[in-house]
Amino acid sequence: MRDEPCRTIGFAGPAQHPAAQALARQLGLTLRVEPAAAELLLWVHAGGLELRRGTAAVRCDFTVPQLAQRLARGRHDLLRALGARGGERLRVTDATAGLGIDAITLAHHGHRVVALERCRITAALLADGLLRARQGPPAIAAAAGRIRLHCREADGYLHSLPTAPDVIYLDPMYGEDRSRAQPRLAMQLLRALTAGEAAPAEAPGRLLTAALARAGRRVVVKRPLRAPALPGPRPHGAIRGRTTRYDIYGIG
Ligand SMILES: C[S@@+](CC[C@H](N)C(=O)[O-])C[C@H]1O[C@@H](n2cnc3c(N)ncnc32)[C@H](O)[C@@H]1O
């Protein structure tokens, strides 16, 4: 597993101490009673888990109204890109789950999602969001129940899959144009998690190759609208939105 520059966990009060202690052990973080404000750290409070630095914070919360509005939209470009035929429920592997907005969108529309996230801290935030979503309003609880999260590097996991998922979905990079999905400071925190980790330039292309070798029907790749396709074979089609493009690679 990769090293992130978040090495500390703090907690809001005595009630959160056991949870913070357990996470510190699980994630190999240092538990501090009074962490420095400027530090990038995980923070356990009554509402759940968040990543914070100073006044900026990011958490995974599937119960916010903006998400409910997104989920209510039946004709989301991501859903069109999947190519499900007439109410079909697909098995989708979201190989770059992040904070799970796309995964919950897919699951809310009935698809079964295996979510892979290689960054331990991001995966912990997502696990916390899913846990709370399962205790939330029925529709969101049902969607969260259709997501299985693994903290794994996708390339290796995809190679070892015994059966092919119908669709493998990739959204490998937090780009500059994504600031609407999360407040700007929150995006900076998420990027800070992987700062200093020299992601090899060929990594997204390698991930695409692994996905193309394992998907049953298609691979869908999310890209900024005007960005080039990932290195590798040319997509067979694309769905274009206002700021985002979904490149589609058919199999066979
Ligand atoms: C742009 S974010 C994904 C956002 C996500 N689609 C959402 O809706 O929240 C990309 C995430 O993919 C993860 N990632 C990138 N390459 C990966 C790989 N090879 N295996 C697993 N996770 C990966 C990164 O750690 C990051 O959290």
The ligand as an ORCA input file, in Angstrom:
! r2SCAN-3c Opt
* xyz 0 1
  C     -10.698     11.260     -9.221
  S     -10.713     10.188     -7.850
  C     -12.196      9.263     -8.113
  C     -13.432     10.017     -7.747
  C     -14.633      9.136     -7.758
  N     -15.001      8.742     -9.106
  C     -15.810      9.771     -7.033
  O     -16.915      9.771     -7.590
  O     -15.629     10.240     -5.886
  C      -9.485      9.002     -8.206
  C      -9.238      8.018     -7.081
  O      -8.709      6.849     -7.677
  C      -7.728      6.321     -6.842
  N      -6.856      5.522     -7.734
  C      -6.111      5.961     -8.773
  N      -5.481      4.926     -9.374
  C      -5.859      3.795     -8.697
  C      -5.539      2.414     -8.832
  N      -4.691      1.985     -9.771
  N      -6.109      1.529     -7.978
  C      -6.973      1.959     -7.015
  N      -7.286      3.261     -6.818
  C      -6.742      4.174     -7.648
  C      -7.050      7.533     -6.220
  O      -6.437      7.207     -4.981
  C      -8.229      8.484     -6.050
  O      -8.810      8.380     -4.770
*
